[in-house]
Amino acid sequence: MATTKSLRSLVGLGVISVWVLGSALPGVAETLNYKFYTWVSKAERVPIGDVEGHLVGVVVRDSFNVFDSGEVATTTSVITNDFVRGAGPFIQYSTIKFSDGSTIMWKSQGTIGAGAGAYTSEITKGTGRFDGIKGTQSGTAKYLPVEPGEAGAKGYGEGTITYTLPPK
């Protein structure tokens, strides 16, 4: 009888241990791959004057995103840059909004030059189905020549969001 009681206690302790340890483990990383088309909706650039073509600017860039799953979303990014002849470093704050109202926000740092750019990003916040999100976003972009009347270059590229969500 004492052996049966001890065995039940041991099994009960094992079940509780598995439940506690399993709920403390981080979620499995997931990825969202997408392609995007982007354009400048606002831009303010100030010439510095130390060398030809040196501008410091603030730009608002919008984009349309299509995910591998077929889901679509829009992104608005606010960017500060320090460019000489169209190339140099930037910092970007982006919010991607999905059709269900969920969002993912990230901060990017990178460089743009010779019509292309690359960056990596740290996810800072999520809402809706992405509440509590942690992870990174990365991407590459190519930019087209600025046409008369445009606030800035149009571009296209692809990105990946790699993330985990807290257990529900």
Phi and psi in radians as a Rosetta constraint file:
Dihedral C 1 N 2 CA 2 C 2 CIRCULARHARMONIC -1.108 0.35
Dihedral N 2 CA 2 C 2 N 3 CIRCULARHARMONIC -0.606 0.35
Dihedral C 2 N 3 CA 3 C 3 CIRCULARHARMONIC -1.177 0.35
Dihedral N 3 CA 3 C 3 N 4 CIRCULARHARMONIC -0.724 0.35
Dihedral C 3 N 4 CA 4 C 4 CIRCULARHARMONIC -1.113 0.35
Dihedral N 4 CA 4 C 4 N 5 CIRCULARHARMONIC -0.747 0.35
Dihedral C 4 N 5 CA 5 C 5 CIRCULARHARMONIC -1.120 0.35
Dihedral N 5 CA 5 C 5 N 6 CIRCULARHARMONIC -0.743 0.35
Dihedral C 5 N 6 CA 6 C 6 CIRCULARHARMONIC -1.117 0.35
Dihedral N 6 CA 6 C 6 N 7 CIRCULARHARMONIC -0.706 0.35
Dihedral C 6 N 7 CA 7 C 7 CIRCULARHARMONIC -1.130 0.35
Dihedral N 7 CA 7 C 7 N 8 CIRCULARHARMONIC -0.748 0.35
Dihedral C 7 N 8 CA 8 C 8 CIRCULARHARMONIC -1.084 0.35
Dihedral N 8 CA 8 C 8 N 9 CIRCULARHARMONIC -0.743 0.35
Dihedral C 8 N 9 CA 9 C 9 CIRCULARHARMONIC -1.105 0.35
Dihedral N 9 CA 9 C 9 N 10 CIRCULARHARMONIC -0.734 0.35
Dihedral C 9 N 10 CA 10 C 10 CIRCULARHARMONIC -1.136 0.35
Dihedral N 10 CA 10 C 10 N 11 CIRCULARHARMONIC -0.772 0.35
Dihedral C 10 N 11 CA 11 C 11 CIRCULARHARMONIC -1.121 0.35
Dihedral N 11 CA 11 C 11 N 12 CIRCULARHARMONIC -0.771 0.35
Dihedral C 11 N 12 CA 12 C 12 CIRCULARHARMONIC -1.048 0.35
Dihedral N 12 CA 12 C 12 N 13 CIRCULARHARMONIC -0.732 0.35
Dihedral C 12 N 13 CA 13 C 13 CIRCULARHARMONIC -1.143 0.35
Dihedral N 13 CA 13 C 13 N 14 CIRCULARHARMONIC -0.667 0.35
Dihedral C 13 N 14 CA 14 C 14 CIRCULARHARMONIC -1.120 0.35
Dihedral N 14 CA 14 C 14 N 15 CIRCULARHARMONIC -0.762 0.35
Dihedral C 14 N 15 CA 15 C 15 CIRCULARHARMONIC -1.094 0.35
Dihedral N 15 CA 15 C 15 N 16 CIRCULARHARMONIC -0.790 0.35
Dihedral C 15 N 16 CA 16 C 16 CIRCULARHARMONIC -1.104 0.35
Dihedral N 16 CA 16 C 16 N 17 CIRCULARHARMONIC -0.714 0.35
Dihedral C 16 N 17 CA 17 C 17 CIRCULARHARMONIC -1.097 0.35
Dihedral N 17 CA 17 C 17 N 18 CIRCULARHARMONIC -0.783 0.35
Dihedral C 17 N 18 CA 18 C 18 CIRCULARHARMONIC -1.090 0.35
Dihedral N 18 CA 18 C 18 N 19 CIRCULARHARMONIC -0.735 0.35
Dihedral C 18 N 19 CA 19 C 19 CIRCULARHARMONIC -1.111 0.35
Dihedral N 19 CA 19 C 19 N 20 CIRCULARHARMONIC -0.800 0.35
Dihedral C 19 N 20 CA 20 C 20 CIRCULARHARMONIC -1.150 0.35
Dihedral N 20 CA 20 C 20 N 21 CIRCULARHARMONIC -0.820 0.35
Dihedral C 20 N 21 CA 21 C 21 CIRCULARHARMONIC -1.168 0.35
Dihedral N 21 CA 21 C 21 N 22 CIRCULARHARMONIC -0.702 0.35
Dihedral C 21 N 22 CA 22 C 22 CIRCULARHARMONIC -1.136 0.35
Dihedral N 22 CA 22 C 22 N 23 CIRCULARHARMONIC -0.637 0.35
Dihedral C 22 N 23 CA 23 C 23 CIRCULARHARMONIC -1.347 0.35
Dihedral N 23 CA 23 C 23 N 24 CIRCULARHARMONIC -0.310 0.35
Dihedral C 23 N 24 CA 24 C 24 CIRCULARHARMONIC -1.544 0.35
Dihedral N 24 CA 24 C 24 N 25 CIRCULARHARMONIC -0.240 0.35
Dihedral C 24 N 25 CA 25 C 25 CIRCULARHARMONIC -1.292 0.35
Dihedral N 25 CA 25 C 25 N 26 CIRCULARHARMONIC 2.489 0.35
Dihedral C 25 N 26 CA 26 C 26 CIRCULARHARMONIC -1.171 0.35
Dihedral N 26 CA 26 C 26 N 27 CIRCULARHARMONIC 2.737 0.35
Dihedral C 26 N 27 CA 27 C 27 CIRCULARHARMONIC -1.181 0.35
Dihedral N 27 CA 27 C 27 N 28 CIRCULARHARMONIC 2.846 0.35
Dihedral C 27 N 28 CA 28 C 28 CIRCULARHARMONIC -1.314 0.35
Dihedral N 28 CA 28 C 28 N 29 CIRCULARHARMONIC 2.375 0.35
Dihedral C 28 N 29 CA 29 C 29 CIRCULARHARMONIC -1.146 0.35
Dihedral N 29 CA 29 C 29 N 30 CIRCULARHARMONIC 2.372 0.35
Dihedral C 29 N 30 CA 30 C 30 CIRCULARHARMONIC -2.078 0.35
Dihedral N 30 CA 30 C 30 N 31 CIRCULARHARMONIC 2.805 0.35
Dihedral C 30 N 31 CA 31 C 31 CIRCULARHARMONIC -2.266 0.35
Dihedral N 31 CA 31 C 31 N 32 CIRCULARHARMONIC 2.566 0.35
Dihedral C 31 N 32 CA 32 C 32 CIRCULARHARMONIC -2.156 0.35
Dihedral N 32 CA 32 C 32 N 33 CIRCULARHARMONIC 1.993 0.35
Dihedral C 32 N 33 CA 33 C 33 CIRCULARHARMONIC -1.758 0.35
Dihedral N 33 CA 33 C 33 N 34 CIRCULARHARMONIC 2.454 0.35
Dihedral C 33 N 34 CA 34 C 34 CIRCULARHARMONIC -2.639 0.35
Dihedral N 34 CA 34 C 34 N 35 CIRCULARHARMONIC 2.845 0.35
Dihedral C 34 N 35 CA 35 C 35 CIRCULARHARMONIC -2.027 0.35
Dihedral N 35 CA 35 C 35 N 36 CIRCULARHARMONIC 2.642 0.35
Dihedral C 35 N 36 CA 36 C 36 CIRCULARHARMONIC -2.474 0.35
Dihedral N 36 CA 36 C 36 N 37 CIRCULARHARMONIC 2.751 0.35
Dihedral C 36 N 37 CA 37 C 37 CIRCULARHARMONIC -2.176 0.35
Dihedral N 37 CA 37 C 37 N 38 CIRCULARHARMONIC 2.283 0.35
Dihedral C 37 N 38 CA 38 C 38 CIRCULARHARMONIC -2.292 0.35
Dihedral N 38 CA 38 C 38 N 39 CIRCULARHARMONIC 2.655 0.35
Dihedral C 38 N 39 CA 39 C 39 CIRCULARHARMONIC -2.581 0.35
Dihedral N 39 CA 39 C 39 N 40 CIRCULARHARMONIC 2.804 0.35
Dihedral C 39 N 40 CA 40 C 40 CIRCULARHARMONIC -1.587 0.35
Dihedral N 40 CA 40 C 40 N 41 CIRCULARHARMONIC 2.186 0.35
Dihedral C 40 N 41 CA 41 C 41 CIRCULARHARMONIC -1.739 0.35
Dihedral N 41 CA 41 C 41 N 42 CIRCULARHARMONIC -0.411 0.35
Dihedral C 41 N 42 CA 42 C 42 CIRCULARHARMONIC -2.603 0.35
Dihedral N 42 CA 42 C 42 N 43 CIRCULARHARMONIC 2.570 0.35
Dihedral C 42 N 43 CA 43 C 43 CIRCULARHARMONIC -2.701 0.35
Dihedral N 43 CA 43 C 43 N 44 CIRCULARHARMONIC 2.399 0.35
Dihedral C 43 N 44 CA 44 C 44 CIRCULARHARMONIC -2.323 0.35
Dihedral N 44 CA 44 C 44 N 45 CIRCULARHARMONIC 2.093 0.35
Dihedral C 44 N 45 CA 45 C 45 CIRCULARHARMONIC -2.207 0.35
Dihedral N 45 CA 45 C 45 N 46 CIRCULARHARMONIC 2.404 0.35
Dihedral C 45 N 46 CA 46 C 46 CIRCULARHARMONIC -2.102 0.35
Dihedral N 46 CA 46 C 46 N 47 CIRCULARHARMONIC 2.167 0.35
Dihedral C 46 N 47 CA 47 C 47 CIRCULARHARMONIC -1.229 0.35
Dihedral N 47 CA 47 C 47 N 48 CIRCULARHARMONIC 2.445 0.35
Dihedral C 47 N 48 CA 48 C 48 CIRCULARHARMONIC -1.597 0.35
Dihedral N 48 CA 48 C 48 N 49 CIRCULARHARMONIC -0.717 0.35
Dihedral C 48 N 49 CA 49 C 49 CIRCULARHARMONIC 1.602 0.35
Dihedral N 49 CA 49 C 49 N 50 CIRCULARHARMONIC -0.056 0.35
Dihedral C 49 N 50 CA 50 C 50 CIRCULARHARMONIC -1.334 0.35
Dihedral N 50 CA 50 C 50 N 51 CIRCULARHARMONIC -0.640 0.35
Dihedral C 50 N 51 CA 51 C 51 CIRCULARHARMONIC -2.407 0.35
Dihedral N 51 CA 51 C 51 N 52 CIRCULARHARMONIC 2.745 0.35
Dihedral C 51 N 52 CA 52 C 52 CIRCULARHARMONIC -1.069 0.35
Dihedral N 52 CA 52 C 52 N 53 CIRCULARHARMONIC 2.305 0.35
Dihedral C 52 N 53 CA 53 C 53 CIRCULARHARMONIC 1.424 0.35
Dihedral N 53 CA 53 C 53 N 54 CIRCULARHARMONIC 0.200 0.35
Dihedral C 53 N 54 CA 54 C 54 CIRCULARHARMONIC -1.503 0.35
Dihedral N 54 CA 54 C 54 N 55 CIRCULARHARMONIC 2.051 0.35
Dihedral C 54 N 55 CA 55 C 55 CIRCULARHARMONIC -2.271 0.35
Dihedral N 55 CA 55 C 55 N 56 CIRCULARHARMONIC 2.477 0.35
Dihedral C 55 N 56 CA 56 C 56 CIRCULARHARMONIC -1.969 0.35
Dihedral N 56 CA 56 C 56 N 57 CIRCULARHARMONIC 2.342 0.35
Dihedral C 56 N 57 CA 57 C 57 CIRCULARHARMONIC -2.514 0.35
Dihedral N 57 CA 57 C 57 N 58 CIRCULARHARMONIC 2.891 0.35
Dihedral C 57 N 58 CA 58 C 58 CIRCULARHARMONIC -2.190 0.35
Dihedral N 58 CA 58 C 58 N 59 CIRCULARHARMONIC 2.236 0.35
Dihedral C 58 N 59 CA 59 C 59 CIRCULARHARMONIC -2.287 0.35
Dihedral N 59 CA 59 C 59 N 60 CIRCULARHARMONIC 2.455 0.35
Dihedral C 59 N 60 CA 60 C 60 CIRCULARHARMONIC -1.914 0.35
Dihedral N 60 CA 60 C 60 N 61 CIRCULARHARMONIC 2.152 0.35
Dihedral C 60 N 61 CA 61 C 61 CIRCULARHARMONIC -2.117 0.35
Dihedral N 61 CA 61 C 61 N 62 CIRCULARHARMONIC 2.314 0.35
Dihedral C 61 N 62 CA 62 C 62 CIRCULARHARMONIC -1.908 0.35
Dihedral N 62 CA 62 C 62 N 63 CIRCULARHARMONIC 2.741 0.35
Dihedral C 62 N 63 CA 63 C 63 CIRCULARHARMONIC -2.618 0.35
Dihedral N 63 CA 63 C 63 N 64 CIRCULARHARMONIC 2.788 0.35
Dihedral C 63 N 64 CA 64 C 64 CIRCULARHARMONIC -2.001 0.35
Dihedral N 64 CA 64 C 64 N 65 CIRCULARHARMONIC 2.255 0.35
Dihedral C 64 N 65 CA 65 C 65 CIRCULARHARMONIC -2.078 0.35
Dihedral N 65 CA 65 C 65 N 66 CIRCULARHARMONIC 2.414 0.35
Dihedral C 65 N 66 CA 66 C 66 CIRCULARHARMONIC -2.154 0.35
Dihedral N 66 CA 66 C 66 N 67 CIRCULARHARMONIC 2.106 0.35
Dihedral C 66 N 67 CA 67 C 67 CIRCULARHARMONIC -1.554 0.35
Dihedral N 67 CA 67 C 67 N 68 CIRCULARHARMONIC 2.761 0.35
Dihedral C 67 N 68 CA 68 C 68 CIRCULARHARMONIC -0.947 0.35
Dihedral N 68 CA 68 C 68 N 69 CIRCULARHARMONIC -0.543 0.35
Dihedral C 68 N 69 CA 69 C 69 CIRCULARHARMONIC -1.301 0.35
Dihedral N 69 CA 69 C 69 N 70 CIRCULARHARMONIC -0.199 0.35
Dihedral C 69 N 70 CA 70 C 70 CIRCULARHARMONIC 1.712 0.35
Dihedral N 70 CA 70 C 70 N 71 CIRCULARHARMONIC -0.226 0.35
Dihedral C 70 N 71 CA 71 C 71 CIRCULARHARMONIC -1.142 0.35
Dihedral N 71 CA 71 C 71 N 72 CIRCULARHARMONIC 2.574 0.35
Dihedral C 71 N 72 CA 72 C 72 CIRCULARHARMONIC -2.099 0.35
Dihedral N 72 CA 72 C 72 N 73 CIRCULARHARMONIC 2.729 0.35
Dihedral C 72 N 73 CA 73 C 73 CIRCULARHARMONIC -2.715 0.35
Dihedral N 73 CA 73 C 73 N 74 CIRCULARHARMONIC 2.898 0.35
Dihedral C 73 N 74 CA 74 C 74 CIRCULARHARMONIC -2.089 0.35
Dihedral N 74 CA 74 C 74 N 75 CIRCULARHARMONIC 2.679 0.35
Dihedral C 74 N 75 CA 75 C 75 CIRCULARHARMONIC -2.275 0.35
Dihedral N 75 CA 75 C 75 N 76 CIRCULARHARMONIC 2.447 0.35
Dihedral C 75 N 76 CA 76 C 76 CIRCULARHARMONIC -2.083 0.35
Dihedral N 76 CA 76 C 76 N 77 CIRCULARHARMONIC 2.270 0.35
Dihedral C 76 N 77 CA 77 C 77 CIRCULARHARMONIC -2.170 0.35
Dihedral N 77 CA 77 C 77 N 78 CIRCULARHARMONIC 2.397 0.35
Dihedral C 77 N 78 CA 78 C 78 CIRCULARHARMONIC -1.903 0.35
Dihedral N 78 CA 78 C 78 N 79 CIRCULARHARMONIC 2.185 0.35
Dihedral C 78 N 79 CA 79 C 79 CIRCULARHARMONIC -2.217 0.35
Dihedral N 79 CA 79 C 79 N 80 CIRCULARHARMONIC 2.365 0.35
Dihedral C 79 N 80 CA 80 C 80 CIRCULARHARMONIC -1.905 0.35
Dihedral N 80 CA 80 C 80 N 81 CIRCULARHARMONIC 2.474 0.35
Dihedral C 80 N 81 CA 81 C 81 CIRCULARHARMONIC -2.511 0.35
Dihedral N 81 CA 81 C 81 N 82 CIRCULARHARMONIC 2.784 0.35
Dihedral C 81 N 82 CA 82 C 82 CIRCULARHARMONIC -2.351 0.35
Dihedral N 82 CA 82 C 82 N 83 CIRCULARHARMONIC 1.576 0.35
Dihedral C 82 N 83 CA 83 C 83 CIRCULARHARMONIC -1.933 0.35
Dihedral N 83 CA 83 C 83 N 84 CIRCULARHARMONIC 2.504 0.35
Dihedral C 83 N 84 CA 84 C 84 CIRCULARHARMONIC -2.056 0.35
Dihedral N 84 CA 84 C 84 N 85 CIRCULARHARMONIC 2.052 0.35
Dihedral C 84 N 85 CA 85 C 85 CIRCULARHARMONIC 0.908 0.35
Dihedral N 85 CA 85 C 85 N 86 CIRCULARHARMONIC 0.757 0.35
Dihedral C 85 N 86 CA 86 C 86 CIRCULARHARMONIC 1.412 0.35
Dihedral N 86 CA 86 C 86 N 87 CIRCULARHARMONIC 0.149 0.35
Dihedral C 86 N 87 CA 87 C 87 CIRCULARHARMONIC -2.311 0.35
Dihedral N 87 CA 87 C 87 N 88 CIRCULARHARMONIC 2.535 0.35
Dihedral C 87 N 88 CA 88 C 88 CIRCULARHARMONIC 2.666 0.35
Dihedral N 88 CA 88 C 88 N 89 CIRCULARHARMONIC -2.962 0.35
Dihedral C 88 N 89 CA 89 C 89 CIRCULARHARMONIC -1.440 0.35
Dihedral N 89 CA 89 C 89 N 90 CIRCULARHARMONIC 2.739 0.35
Dihedral C 89 N 90 CA 90 C 90 CIRCULARHARMONIC -2.558 0.35
Dihedral N 90 CA 90 C 90 N 91 CIRCULARHARMONIC 2.776 0.35
Dihedral C 90 N 91 CA 91 C 91 CIRCULARHARMONIC -2.193 0.35
Dihedral N 91 CA 91 C 91 N 92 CIRCULARHARMONIC 2.388 0.35
Dihedral C 91 N 92 CA 92 C 92 CIRCULARHARMONIC -2.378 0.35
Dihedral N 92 CA 92 C 92 N 93 CIRCULARHARMONIC 2.403 0.35
Dihedral C 92 N 93 CA 93 C 93 CIRCULARHARMONIC -2.026 0.35
Dihedral N 93 CA 93 C 93 N 94 CIRCULARHARMONIC 2.104 0.35
Dihedral C 93 N 94 CA 94 C 94 CIRCULARHARMONIC -2.127 0.35
Dihedral N 94 CA 94 C 94 N 95 CIRCULARHARMONIC 2.530 0.35
Dihedral C 94 N 95 CA 95 C 95 CIRCULARHARMONIC -2.237 0.35
Dihedral N 95 CA 95 C 95 N 96 CIRCULARHARMONIC 2.076 0.35
Dihedral C 95 N 96 CA 96 C 96 CIRCULARHARMONIC -1.763 0.35
Dihedral N 96 CA 96 C 96 N 97 CIRCULARHARMONIC 2.276 0.35
Dihedral C 96 N 97 CA 97 C 97 CIRCULARHARMONIC -2.065 0.35
Dihedral N 97 CA 97 C 97 N 98 CIRCULARHARMONIC 2.178 0.35
Dihedral C 97 N 98 CA 98 C 98 CIRCULARHARMONIC -1.597 0.35
Dihedral N 98 CA 98 C 98 N 99 CIRCULARHARMONIC 2.860 0.35
Dihedral C 98 N 99 CA 99 C 99 CIRCULARHARMONIC -1.107 0.35
Dihedral N 99 CA 99 C 99 N 100 CIRCULARHARMONIC -0.407 0.35
Dihedral C 99 N 100 CA 100 C 100 CIRCULARHARMONIC -1.490 0.35
Dihedral N 100 CA 100 C 100 N 101 CIRCULARHARMONIC 0.054 0.35
Dihedral C 100 N 101 CA 101 C 101 CIRCULARHARMONIC 1.618 0.35
Dihedral N 101 CA 101 C 101 N 102 CIRCULARHARMONIC -0.187 0.35
Dihedral C 101 N 102 CA 102 C 102 CIRCULARHARMONIC -1.146 0.35
Dihedral N 102 CA 102 C 102 N 103 CIRCULARHARMONIC 2.600 0.35
Dihedral C 102 N 103 CA 103 C 103 CIRCULARHARMONIC -2.326 0.35
Dihedral N 103 CA 103 C 103 N 104 CIRCULARHARMONIC 2.742 0.35
Dihedral C 103 N 104 CA 104 C 104 CIRCULARHARMONIC -2.291 0.35
Dihedral N 104 CA 104 C 104 N 105 CIRCULARHARMONIC 2.295 0.35
Dihedral C 104 N 105 CA 105 C 105 CIRCULARHARMONIC -2.051 0.35
Dihedral N 105 CA 105 C 105 N 106 CIRCULARHARMONIC 2.489 0.35
Dihedral C 105 N 106 CA 106 C 106 CIRCULARHARMONIC -2.566 0.35
Dihedral N 106 CA 106 C 106 N 107 CIRCULARHARMONIC 2.796 0.35
Dihedral C 106 N 107 CA 107 C 107 CIRCULARHARMONIC -1.989 0.35
Dihedral N 107 CA 107 C 107 N 108 CIRCULARHARMONIC 2.272 0.35
Dihedral C 107 N 108 CA 108 C 108 CIRCULARHARMONIC -2.057 0.35
Dihedral N 108 CA 108 C 108 N 109 CIRCULARHARMONIC 2.654 0.35
Dihedral C 108 N 109 CA 109 C 109 CIRCULARHARMONIC -2.409 0.35
Dihedral N 109 CA 109 C 109 N 110 CIRCULARHARMONIC 2.467 0.35
Dihedral C 109 N 110 CA 110 C 110 CIRCULARHARMONIC -3.075 0.35
Dihedral N 110 CA 110 C 110 N 111 CIRCULARHARMONIC -2.833 0.35
Dihedral C 110 N 111 CA 111 C 111 CIRCULARHARMONIC -2.369 0.35
Dihedral N 111 CA 111 C 111 N 112 CIRCULARHARMONIC 2.667 0.35
Dihedral C 111 N 112 CA 112 C 112 CIRCULARHARMONIC -2.225 0.35
Dihedral N 112 CA 112 C 112 N 113 CIRCULARHARMONIC 2.436 0.35
Dihedral C 112 N 113 CA 113 C 113 CIRCULARHARMONIC -2.962 0.35
Dihedral N 113 CA 113 C 113 N 114 CIRCULARHARMONIC 2.605 0.35
Dihedral C 113 N 114 CA 114 C 114 CIRCULARHARMONIC 0.901 0.35
Dihedral N 114 CA 114 C 114 N 115 CIRCULARHARMONIC 0.697 0.35
Dihedral C 114 N 115 CA 115 C 115 CIRCULARHARMONIC 1.383 0.35
Dihedral N 115 CA 115 C 115 N 116 CIRCULARHARMONIC 0.162 0.35
Dihedral C 115 N 116 CA 116 C 116 CIRCULARHARMONIC -2.452 0.35
Dihedral N 116 CA 116 C 116 N 117 CIRCULARHARMONIC 2.819 0.35
Dihedral C 116 N 117 CA 117 C 117 CIRCULARHARMONIC -2.575 0.35
Dihedral N 117 CA 117 C 117 N 118 CIRCULARHARMONIC 2.758 0.35
Dihedral C 117 N 118 CA 118 C 118 CIRCULARHARMONIC -2.534 0.35
Dihedral N 118 CA 118 C 118 N 119 CIRCULARHARMONIC 2.593 0.35
Dihedral C 118 N 119 CA 119 C 119 CIRCULARHARMONIC -2.787 0.35
Dihedral N 119 CA 119 C 119 N 120 CIRCULARHARMONIC 2.859 0.35
Dihedral C 119 N 120 CA 120 C 120 CIRCULARHARMONIC -2.308 0.35
Dihedral N 120 CA 120 C 120 N 121 CIRCULARHARMONIC 2.724 0.35
Dihedral C 120 N 121 CA 121 C 121 CIRCULARHARMONIC -2.431 0.35
Dihedral N 121 CA 121 C 121 N 122 CIRCULARHARMONIC 2.652 0.35
Dihedral C 121 N 122 CA 122 C 122 CIRCULARHARMONIC -1.918 0.35
Dihedral N 122 CA 122 C 122 N 123 CIRCULARHARMONIC 2.195 0.35
Dihedral C 122 N 123 CA 123 C 123 CIRCULARHARMONIC -1.208 0.35
Dihedral N 123 CA 123 C 123 N 124 CIRCULARHARMONIC 2.288 0.35
Dihedral C 123 N 124 CA 124 C 124 CIRCULARHARMONIC -1.869 0.35
Dihedral N 124 CA 124 C 124 N 125 CIRCULARHARMONIC -0.397 0.35
Dihedral C 124 N 125 CA 125 C 125 CIRCULARHARMONIC -2.939 0.35
Dihedral N 125 CA 125 C 125 N 126 CIRCULARHARMONIC 2.734 0.35
Dihedral C 125 N 126 CA 126 C 126 CIRCULARHARMONIC -2.503 0.35
Dihedral N 126 CA 126 C 126 N 127 CIRCULARHARMONIC 2.702 0.35
Dihedral C 126 N 127 CA 127 C 127 CIRCULARHARMONIC -2.284 0.35
Dihedral N 127 CA 127 C 127 N 128 CIRCULARHARMONIC 2.928 0.35
Dihedral C 127 N 128 CA 128 C 128 CIRCULARHARMONIC 1.097 0.35
Dihedral N 128 CA 128 C 128 N 129 CIRCULARHARMONIC -2.281 0.35
Dihedral C 128 N 129 CA 129 C 129 CIRCULARHARMONIC -1.179 0.35
Dihedral N 129 CA 129 C 129 N 130 CIRCULARHARMONIC -0.181 0.35
Dihedral C 129 N 130 CA 130 C 130 CIRCULARHARMONIC -1.841 0.35
Dihedral N 130 CA 130 C 130 N 131 CIRCULARHARMONIC 0.285 0.35
Dihedral C 130 N 131 CA 131 C 131 CIRCULARHARMONIC -1.047 0.35
Dihedral N 131 CA 131 C 131 N 132 CIRCULARHARMONIC 2.254 0.35
Dihedral C 131 N 132 CA 132 C 132 CIRCULARHARMONIC 1.472 0.35
Dihedral N 132 CA 132 C 132 N 133 CIRCULARHARMONIC 0.141 0.35
Dihedral C 132 N 133 CA 133 C 133 CIRCULARHARMONIC -1.056 0.35
Dihedral N 133 CA 133 C 133 N 134 CIRCULARHARMONIC 2.547 0.35
Dihedral C 133 N 134 CA 134 C 134 CIRCULARHARMONIC -2.358 0.35
Dihedral N 134 CA 134 C 134 N 135 CIRCULARHARMONIC 2.514 0.35
Dihedral C 134 N 135 CA 135 C 135 CIRCULARHARMONIC 2.697 0.35
Dihedral N 135 CA 135 C 135 N 136 CIRCULARHARMONIC -2.777 0.35
Dihedral C 135 N 136 CA 136 C 136 CIRCULARHARMONIC -2.356 0.35
Dihedral N 136 CA 136 C 136 N 137 CIRCULARHARMONIC 2.853 0.35
Dihedral C 136 N 137 CA 137 C 137 CIRCULARHARMONIC -2.358 0.35
Dihedral N 137 CA 137 C 137 N 138 CIRCULARHARMONIC 2.455 0.35
Dihedral C 137 N 138 CA 138 C 138 CIRCULARHARMONIC -2.473 0.35
Dihedral N 138 CA 138 C 138 N 139 CIRCULARHARMONIC 2.795 0.35
Dihedral C 138 N 139 CA 139 C 139 CIRCULARHARMONIC -3.001 0.35
Dihedral N 139 CA 139 C 139 N 140 CIRCULARHARMONIC 3.002 0.35
Dihedral C 139 N 140 CA 140 C 140 CIRCULARHARMONIC -2.348 0.35
Dihedral N 140 CA 140 C 140 N 141 CIRCULARHARMONIC 2.638 0.35
Dihedral C 140 N 141 CA 141 C 141 CIRCULARHARMONIC -2.482 0.35
Dihedral N 141 CA 141 C 141 N 142 CIRCULARHARMONIC 2.645 0.35
Dihedral C 141 N 142 CA 142 C 142 CIRCULARHARMONIC -2.129 0.35
Dihedral N 142 CA 142 C 142 N 143 CIRCULARHARMONIC 2.515 0.35
Dihedral C 142 N 143 CA 143 C 143 CIRCULARHARMONIC -2.071 0.35
Dihedral N 143 CA 143 C 143 N 144 CIRCULARHARMONIC 2.501 0.35
Dihedral C 143 N 144 CA 144 C 144 CIRCULARHARMONIC -1.596 0.35
Dihedral N 144 CA 144 C 144 N 145 CIRCULARHARMONIC 2.742 0.35
Dihedral C 144 N 145 CA 145 C 145 CIRCULARHARMONIC -1.034 0.35
Dihedral N 145 CA 145 C 145 N 146 CIRCULARHARMONIC 2.493 0.35
Dihedral C 145 N 146 CA 146 C 146 CIRCULARHARMONIC -1.224 0.35
Dihedral N 146 CA 146 C 146 N 147 CIRCULARHARMONIC 2.272 0.35
Dihedral C 146 N 147 CA 147 C 147 CIRCULARHARMONIC -1.671 0.35
Dihedral N 147 CA 147 C 147 N 148 CIRCULARHARMONIC 2.737 0.35
Dihedral C 147 N 148 CA 148 C 148 CIRCULARHARMONIC -0.939 0.35
Dihedral N 148 CA 148 C 148 N 149 CIRCULARHARMONIC 2.360 0.35
Dihedral C 148 N 149 CA 149 C 149 CIRCULARHARMONIC 1.526 0.35
Dihedral N 149 CA 149 C 149 N 150 CIRCULARHARMONIC -0.159 0.35
Dihedral C 149 N 150 CA 150 C 150 CIRCULARHARMONIC -1.473 0.35
Dihedral N 150 CA 150 C 150 N 151 CIRCULARHARMONIC 2.544 0.35
Dihedral C 150 N 151 CA 151 C 151 CIRCULARHARMONIC -1.344 0.35
Dihedral N 151 CA 151 C 151 N 152 CIRCULARHARMONIC -0.301 0.35
Dihedral C 151 N 152 CA 152 C 152 CIRCULARHARMONIC 3.126 0.35
Dihedral N 152 CA 152 C 152 N 153 CIRCULARHARMONIC 3.094 0.35
Dihedral C 152 N 153 CA 153 C 153 CIRCULARHARMONIC -1.226 0.35
Dihedral N 153 CA 153 C 153 N 154 CIRCULARHARMONIC 2.448 0.35
Dihedral C 153 N 154 CA 154 C 154 CIRCULARHARMONIC -1.395 0.35
Dihedral N 154 CA 154 C 154 N 155 CIRCULARHARMONIC 2.713 0.35
Dihedral C 154 N 155 CA 155 C 155 CIRCULARHARMONIC -2.634 0.35
Dihedral N 155 CA 155 C 155 N 156 CIRCULARHARMONIC 2.974 0.35
Dihedral C 155 N 156 CA 156 C 156 CIRCULARHARMONIC -2.609 0.35
Dihedral N 156 CA 156 C 156 N 157 CIRCULARHARMONIC 2.743 0.35
Dihedral C 156 N 157 CA 157 C 157 CIRCULARHARMONIC 3.113 0.35
Dihedral N 157 CA 157 C 157 N 158 CIRCULARHARMONIC -2.791 0.35
Dihedral C 157 N 158 CA 158 C 158 CIRCULARHARMONIC -2.513 0.35
Dihedral N 158 CA 158 C 158 N 159 CIRCULARHARMONIC 2.719 0.35
Dihedral C 158 N 159 CA 159 C 159 CIRCULARHARMONIC -2.551 0.35
Dihedral N 159 CA 159 C 159 N 160 CIRCULARHARMONIC 2.921 0.35
Dihedral C 159 N 160 CA 160 C 160 CIRCULARHARMONIC -2.403 0.35
Dihedral N 160 CA 160 C 160 N 161 CIRCULARHARMONIC 2.280 0.35
Dihedral C 160 N 161 CA 161 C 161 CIRCULARHARMONIC -1.860 0.35
Dihedral N 161 CA 161 C 161 N 162 CIRCULARHARMONIC 2.110 0.35
Dihedral C 161 N 162 CA 162 C 162 CIRCULARHARMONIC -1.974 0.35
Dihedral N 162 CA 162 C 162 N 163 CIRCULARHARMONIC 2.169 0.35
Dihedral C 162 N 163 CA 163 C 163 CIRCULARHARMONIC -2.644 0.35
Dihedral N 163 CA 163 C 163 N 164 CIRCULARHARMONIC 2.873 0.35
Dihedral C 163 N 164 CA 164 C 164 CIRCULARHARMONIC -2.267 0.35
Dihedral N 164 CA 164 C 164 N 165 CIRCULARHARMONIC 2.666 0.35
Dihedral C 164 N 165 CA 165 C 165 CIRCULARHARMONIC -2.056 0.35
Dihedral N 165 CA 165 C 165 N 166 CIRCULARHARMONIC 2.626 0.35
Dihedral C 165 N 166 CA 166 C 166 CIRCULARHARMONIC -1.179 0.35
Dihedral N 166 CA 166 C 166 N 167 CIRCULARHARMONIC 2.701 0.35
Dihedral C 166 N 167 CA 167 C 167 CIRCULARHARMONIC -1.070 0.35
Dihedral N 167 CA 167 C 167 N 168 CIRCULARHARMONIC 2.536 0.35
